[in-house]
C-alpha cells in the first residue's frame, strides 16, 4: 500500500474528525474510501467518454434499451 501525506484546512479537518466520531471510522479510513470513490468515478467517466466518442458504437433510445433488457 502506498502512503500519501495531505494538508487539510482547519475546518475540513474538524469536520472530518466529527464524521469519524459519528461513524465510528478513522479519518484515514474515511479519506481512503473518499479517494477510492473519486478514482472509480473518474475511471467510469473516462470509459463513458470513450464510448460516447466511438462513432462505430450505435446509440440507442431509452425505449430500445428497455426492450433489450426485457428480452434478457
N, CA, C and O atoms as CSV, one atom per row, in Angstrom:
chain,resi,resn,atom,element,x,y,z
A,1,UNK,N,N,0.847,-1.171,0.000
A,1,UNK,CA,C,0.000,0.000,0.000
A,1,UNK,C,C,0.895,1.237,0.000
A,1,UNK,O,O,1.926,1.267,0.672
A,2,UNK,N,N,0.500,2.237,-0.745
A,2,UNK,CA,C,1.250,3.491,-0.835
A,2,UNK,C,C,0.658,4.504,0.139
A,2,UNK,O,O,-0.558,4.565,0.315
A,3,UNK,N,N,1.500,5.281,0.757
A,3,UNK,CA,C,1.056,6.326,1.681
A,3,UNK,C,C,1.219,7.692,1.041
A,3,UNK,O,O,2.160,7.933,0.284
A,4,UNK,N,N,0.288,8.583,1.355
A,4,UNK,CA,C,0.352,9.971,0.932
A,4,UNK,C,C,0.179,10.835,2.167
A,4,UNK,O,O,-0.455,10.430,3.141
A,5,UNK,N,N,0.740,12.010,2.118
A,5,UNK,CA,C,0.557,12.984,3.186
A,5,UNK,C,C,-0.210,14.159,2.603
A,5,UNK,O,O,0.154,14.674,1.546
A,6,UNK,N,N,-1.268,14.589,3.279
A,6,UNK,CA,C,-2.058,15.714,2.782
A,6,UNK,C,C,-2.226,16.760,3.871
A,6,UNK,O,O,-2.185,16.455,5.063
A,7,UNK,N,N,-2.413,17.976,3.446
A,7,UNK,CA,C,-2.718,19.069,4.363
A,7,UNK,C,C,-4.169,19.447,4.158
A,7,UNK,O,O,-4.610,19.658,3.028
A,8,UNK,N,N,-4.915,19.534,5.254
A,8,UNK,CA,C,-6.321,19.933,5.205
A,8,UNK,C,C,-6.494,21.241,5.950
A,8,UNK,O,O,-5.803,21.507,6.933
A,9,UNK,N,N,-7.413,22.047,5.477
A,9,UNK,CA,C,-7.753,23.253,6.221
A,9,UNK,C,C,-8.353,22.885,7.563
A,9,UNK,O,O,-8.876,21.785,7.740
A,10,UNK,N,N,-8.275,23.807,8.502
A,10,UNK,CA,C,-8.759,23.523,9.856
A,10,UNK,C,C,-10.231,23.126,9.873
A,10,UNK,O,O,-10.614,22.198,10.586
A,11,UNK,N,N,-11.052,23.815,9.102
A,11,UNK,CA,C,-12.484,23.500,9.075
A,11,UNK,C,C,-12.728,22.101,8.512
A,11,UNK,O,O,-13.560,21.354,9.026
A,12,UNK,N,N,-12.004,21.756,7.465
A,12,UNK,CA,C,-12.162,20.429,6.860
A,12,UNK,C,C,-11.691,19.345,7.822
A,12,UNK,O,O,-12.353,18.318,7.969
A,13,UNK,N,N,-10.562,19.562,8.472
A,13,UNK,CA,C,-10.033,18.584,9.423
A,13,UNK,C,C,-10.990,18.394,10.594
A,13,UNK,O,O,-11.198,17.275,11.063
A,14,UNK,N,N,-11.560,19.480,11.053
A,14,UNK,CA,C,-12.514,19.407,12.151
A,14,UNK,C,C,-13.760,18.620,11.741
A,14,UNK,O,O,-14.240,17.768,12.488
A,15,UNK,N,N,-14.275,18.914,10.552
A,15,UNK,CA,C,-15.447,18.200,10.056
A,15,UNK,C,C,-15.120,16.720,9.863
A,15,UNK,O,O,-15.954,15.863,10.157
A,16,UNK,N,N,-13.935,16.414,9.381
A,16,UNK,CA,C,-13.529,15.024,9.189
A,16,UNK,C,C,-13.479,14.285,10.524
A,16,UNK,O,O,-13.940,13.149,10.625
A,17,UNK,N,N,-12.927,14.920,11.530
A,17,UNK,CA,C,-12.887,14.298,12.859
A,17,UNK,C,C,-14.287,14.051,13.393
A,17,UNK,O,O,-14.552,13.015,14.003
A,18,UNK,N,N,-15.179,14.999,13.163
A,18,UNK,CA,C,-16.574,14.839,13.618
A,18,UNK,C,C,-17.251,13.671,12.902
A,18,UNK,O,O,-17.934,12.861,13.529
A,19,UNK,N,N,-17.058,13.592,11.592
A,19,UNK,CA,C,-17.644,12.492,10.821
A,19,UNK,C,C,-17.066,11.158,11.295
A,19,UNK,O,O,-17.797,10.177,11.435
A,20,UNK,N,N,-15.775,11.123,11.538
A,20,UNK,CA,C,-15.130,9.902,12.007
A,20,UNK,C,C,-15.732,9.455,13.343
A,20,UNK,O,O,-15.976,8.268,13.559
A,21,UNK,N,N,-15.961,10.402,14.216
A,21,UNK,CA,C,-16.535,10.072,15.518
A,21,UNK,C,C,-17.962,9.549,15.381
A,21,UNK,O,O,-18.325,8.550,16.002
A,22,UNK,N,N,-18.761,10.220,14.574
A,22,UNK,CA,C,-20.165,9.828,14.393
A,22,UNK,C,C,-20.286,8.464,13.719
A,22,UNK,O,O,-21.174,7.682,14.057
A,23,UNK,N,N,-19.402,8.177,12.773
A,23,UNK,CA,C,-19.487,6.935,12.002
A,23,UNK,C,C,-18.647,5.807,12.584
A,23,UNK,O,O,-18.674,4.688,12.071
A,24,UNK,N,N,-17.905,6.086,13.641
A,24,UNK,CA,C,-17.013,5.103,14.268
A,24,UNK,C,C,-15.967,4.582,13.268
A,24,UNK,O,O,-15.583,3.413,13.306
A,25,UNK,N,N,-15.528,5.457,12.395
A,25,UNK,CA,C,-14.473,5.149,11.435
A,25,UNK,C,C,-13.281,6.053,11.767
A,25,UNK,O,O,-13.432,7.084,12.423
A,26,UNK,N,N,-12.126,5.657,11.313
A,26,UNK,CA,C,-10.968,6.532,11.498
A,26,UNK,C,C,-10.947,7.549,10.356
A,26,UNK,O,O,-11.471,7.281,9.275
A,27,UNK,N,N,-10.345,8.709,10.593
A,27,UNK,CA,C,-10.194,9.669,9.496
A,27,UNK,C,C,-9.475,9.057,8.297
A,27,UNK,O,O,-9.832,9.334,7.152
A,28,UNK,N,N,-8.460,8.225,8.554
A,28,UNK,CA,C,-7.733,7.578,7.456
A,28,UNK,C,C,-8.661,6.726,6.600
A,28,UNK,O,O,-8.577,6.754,5.372
A,29,UNK,N,N,-9.546,5.969,7.245
A,29,UNK,CA,C,-10.488,5.121,6.512
A,29,UNK,C,C,-11.438,5.971,5.675
A,29,UNK,O,O,-11.709,5.642,4.520
A,30,UNK,N,N,-11.940,7.053,6.245
A,30,UNK,CA,C,-12.850,7.937,5.503
A,30,UNK,C,C,-12.151,8.553,4.290
A,30,UNK,O,O,-12.726,8.622,3.203
A,31,UNK,N,N,-10.923,8.993,4.480
A,31,UNK,CA,C,-10.170,9.591,3.372
A,31,UNK,C,C,-9.888,8.537,2.309
A,31,UNK,O,O,-10.045,8.799,1.117
A,32,UNK,N,N,-9.470,7.339,2.739
A,32,UNK,CA,C,-9.175,6.277,1.780
A,32,UNK,C,C,-10.407,5.953,0.934
A,32,UNK,O,O,-10.316,5.843,-0.289
A,33,UNK,N,N,-11.565,5.799,1.596
A,33,UNK,CA,C,-12.794,5.494,0.854
A,33,UNK,C,C,-13.176,6.625,-0.091
A,33,UNK,O,O,-13.607,6.376,-1.217
A,34,UNK,N,N,-13.021,7.859,0.359
A,34,UNK,CA,C,-13.359,9.004,-0.495
A,34,UNK,C,C,-12.473,9.037,-1.740
A,34,UNK,O,O,-12.957,9.296,-2.842
A,35,UNK,N,N,-11.191,8.779,-1.567
A,35,UNK,CA,C,-10.275,8.785,-2.702
A,35,UNK,C,C,-10.582,7.611,-3.631
A,35,UNK,O,O,-10.559,7.770,-4.851
A,36,UNK,N,N,-10.869,6.439,-3.069
A,36,UNK,CA,C,-11.222,5.283,-3.903
A,36,UNK,C,C,-12.469,5.570,-4.737
A,36,UNK,O,O,-12.521,5.218,-5.916
A,37,UNK,N,N,-13.477,6.210,-4.131
A,37,UNK,CA,C,-14.690,6.570,-4.869
A,37,UNK,C,C,-14.392,7.603,-5.953
A,37,UNK,O,O,-14.928,7.514,-7.058
A,38,UNK,N,N,-13.549,8.572,-5.648
A,38,UNK,CA,C,-13.163,9.586,-6.633
A,38,UNK,C,C,-12.485,8.931,-7.835
A,38,UNK,O,O,-12.802,9.243,-8.983
A,39,UNK,N,N,-11.553,8.026,-7.562
A,39,UNK,CA,C,-10.844,7.346,-8.645
A,39,UNK,C,C,-11.803,6.493,-9.463
A,39,UNK,O,O,-11.742,6.506,-10.692
A,40,UNK,N,N,-12.690,5.750,-8.803
A,40,UNK,CA,C,-13.661,4.915,-9.516
A,40,UNK,C,C,-14.572,5.772,-10.393
A,40,UNK,O,O,-14.844,5.415,-11.539
A,41,UNK,N,N,-15.043,6.894,-9.864
A,41,UNK,CA,C,-15.894,7.805,-10.648
A,41,UNK,C,C,-15.139,8.361,-11.850
A,41,UNK,O,O,-15.698,8.473,-12.941
A,42,UNK,N,N,-13.883,8.704,-11.651
A,42,UNK,CA,C,-13.065,9.234,-12.745
A,42,UNK,C,C,-12.904,8.181,-13.843
A,42,UNK,O,O,-13.065,8.478,-15.026
A,43,UNK,N,N,-12.586,6.956,-13.441
A,43,UNK,CA,C,-12.418,5.873,-14.412
A,43,UNK,C,C,-13.721,5.632,-15.158
A,43,UNK,O,O,-13.715,5.486,-16.380
A,44,UNK,N,N,-14.847,5.589,-14.433
A,44,UNK,CA,C,-16.156,5.413,-15.085
A,44,UNK,C,C,-16.418,6.526,-16.092
A,44,UNK,O,O,-16.913,6.270,-17.190
A,45,UNK,N,N,-16.090,7.748,-15.722
A,45,UNK,CA,C,-16.286,8.886,-16.619
A,45,UNK,C,C,-15.433,8.780,-17.870
A,45,UNK,O,O,-15.894,9.077,-18.972
A,46,UNK,N,N,-14.191,8.357,-17.700
A,46,UNK,CA,C,-13.303,8.184,-18.861
A,46,UNK,C,C,-13.846,7.116,-19.802
A,46,UNK,O,O,-13.843,7.296,-21.020
A,47,UNK,N,N,-14.314,6.003,-19.237
A,47,UNK,CA,C,-14.883,4.930,-20.059
A,47,UNK,C,C,-16.108,5.446,-20.800
A,47,UNK,O,O,-16.270,5.186,-21.993
A,48,UNK,N,N,-16.971,6.176,-20.099
A,48,UNK,CA,C,-18.173,6.724,-20.731
A,48,UNK,C,C,-17.813,7.666,-21.870
A,48,UNK,O,O,-18.418,7.603,-22.941
A,49,UNK,N,N,-16.835,8.537,-21.651
A,49,UNK,CA,C,-16.434,9.474,-22.696
A,49,UNK,C,C,-15.845,8.740,-23.909
A,49,UNK,O,O,-16.100,9.118,-25.052
A,50,UNK,N,N,-15.063,7.695,-23.652
A,50,UNK,CA,C,-14.510,6.907,-24.759
A,50,UNK,C,C,-15.629,6.260,-25.571
A,50,UNK,O,O,-15.595,6.245,-26.801
A,51,UNK,N,N,-16.625,5.726,-24.854
A,51,UNK,CA,C,-17.743,5.083,-25.549
A,51,UNK,C,C,-18.569,6.103,-26.326
A,51,UNK,O,O,-19.019,5.824,-27.437
A,52,UNK,N,N,-18.767,7.281,-25.745
A,52,UNK,CA,C,-19.538,8.313,-26.433
A,52,UNK,C,C,-18.833,8.810,-27.688
A,52,UNK,O,O,-19.482,9.198,-28.660
A,53,UNK,N,N,-17.519,8.798,-27.664
A,53,UNK,CA,C,-16.780,9.305,-28.818
A,53,UNK,C,C,-16.486,8.217,-29.851
A,53,UNK,O,O,-15.864,8.495,-30.876
A,54,UNK,N,N,-16.926,6.984,-29.594
A,54,UNK,CA,C,-16.722,5.877,-30.538
A,54,UNK,C,C,-17.831,5.921,-31.590
A,54,UNK,O,O,-18.963,5.511,-31.330
A,55,UNK,N,N,-17.497,6.416,-32.766
A,55,UNK,CA,C,-18.508,6.590,-33.813
A,55,UNK,C,C,-19.026,5.260,-34.357
A,55,UNK,O,O,-20.068,5.230,-35.012
A,56,UNK,N,N,-18.326,4.173,-34.100
A,56,UNK,CA,C,-18.795,2.866,-34.572
A,56,UNK,C,C,-19.768,2.220,-33.597
A,56,UNK,O,O,-20.369,1.190,-33.904
A,57,UNK,N,N,-19.923,2.814,-32.437
A,57,UNK,CA,C,-20.831,2.278,-31.412
A,57,UNK,C,C,-22.203,2.914,-31.600
A,57,UNK,O,O,-22.342,4.131,-31.481
A,58,UNK,N,N,-23.221,2.103,-31.894
A,58,UNK,CA,C,-24.536,2.691,-32.153
A,58,UNK,C,C,-25.161,3.298,-30.891
A,58,UNK,O,O,-24.961,2.800,-29.783
A,59,UNK,N,N,-25.902,4.358,-31.077
A,59,UNK,CA,C,-26.639,4.995,-29.985
A,59,UNK,C,C,-28.081,4.519,-30.074
A,59,UNK,O,O,-28.699,4.580,-31.136
A,60,UNK,N,N,-28.617,4.043,-28.945
A,60,UNK,CA,C,-29.996,3.558,-28.943
A,60,UNK,C,C,-30.829,4.407,-27.982
A,60,UNK,O,O,-30.294,5.041,-27.073
A,61,UNK,N,N,-32.113,4.408,-28.193
A,61,UNK,CA,C,-33.014,5.181,-27.338
A,61,UNK,C,C,-33.229,4.442,-26.022
A,61,UNK,O,O,-32.922,3.256,-25.902
A,62,UNK,N,N,-33.755,5.154,-25.052
A,62,UNK,CA,C,-34.046,4.516,-23.766
A,62,UNK,C,C,-35.128,3.448,-23.931
A,62,UNK,O,O,-35.105,2.426,-23.246
A,63,UNK,N,N,-36.073,3.686,-24.838
A,63,UNK,CA,C,-37.122,2.687,-25.088
A,63,UNK,C,C,-36.512,1.409,-25.651
A,63,UNK,O,O,-36.881,0.306,-25.248
A,64,UNK,N,N,-35.574,1.566,-26.590
A,64,UNK,CA,C,-34.921,0.398,-27.163
A,64,UNK,C,C,-34.087,-0.329,-26.105
A,64,UNK,O,O,-34.034,-1.559,-26.087
A,65,UNK,N,N,-33.450,0.424,-25.242
A,65,UNK,CA,C,-32.679,-0.185,-24.151
A,65,UNK,C,C,-33.581,-1.007,-23.255
A,65,UNK,O,O,-33.235,-2.130,-22.888
A,66,UNK,N,N,-34.745,-0.455,-22.896
A,66,UNK,CA,C,-35.683,-1.193,-22.037
A,66,UNK,C,C,-36.142,-2.477,-22.721
A,66,UNK,O,O,-36.266,-3.516,-22.072
A,67,UNK,N,N,-36.396,-2.410,-24.030
A,67,UNK,CA,C,-36.785,-3.613,-24.776
A,67,UNK,C,C,-35.684,-4.663,-24.726
A,67,UNK,O,O,-35.944,-5.843,-24.490
A,68,UNK,N,N,-34.469,-4.223,-24.948
A,68,UNK,CA,C,-33.325,-5.157,-24.931
A,68,UNK,C,C,-33.164,-5.793,-23.546
A,68,UNK,O,O,-32.903,-6.992,-23.436
A,69,UNK,N,N,-33.319,-4.996,-22.505
A,69,UNK,CA,C,-33.174,-5.522,-21.142
A,69,UNK,C,C,-34.306,-6.478,-20.808
A,69,UNK,O,O,-34.088,-7.456,-20.092
A,70,UNK,N,N,-35.504,-6.223,-21.308
A,70,UNK,CA,C,-36.650,-7.085,-21.043
A,70,UNK,C,C,-36.483,-8.440,-21.724
A,70,UNK,O,O,-37.014,-9.440,-21.242
A,71,UNK,N,N,-35.762,-8.486,-22.825
A,71,UNK,CA,C,-35.563,-9.733,-23.563
A,71,UNK,C,C,-34.612,-10.665,-22.835
A,71,UNK,O,O,-34.672,-11.879,-23.032
A,72,UNK,N,N,-33.733,-10.125,-21.995
A,72,UNK,CA,C,-32.754,-10.969,-21.288
A,72,UNK,C,C,-33.337,-11.698,-20.152
A,72,UNK,O,O,-32.634,-12.443,-19.469
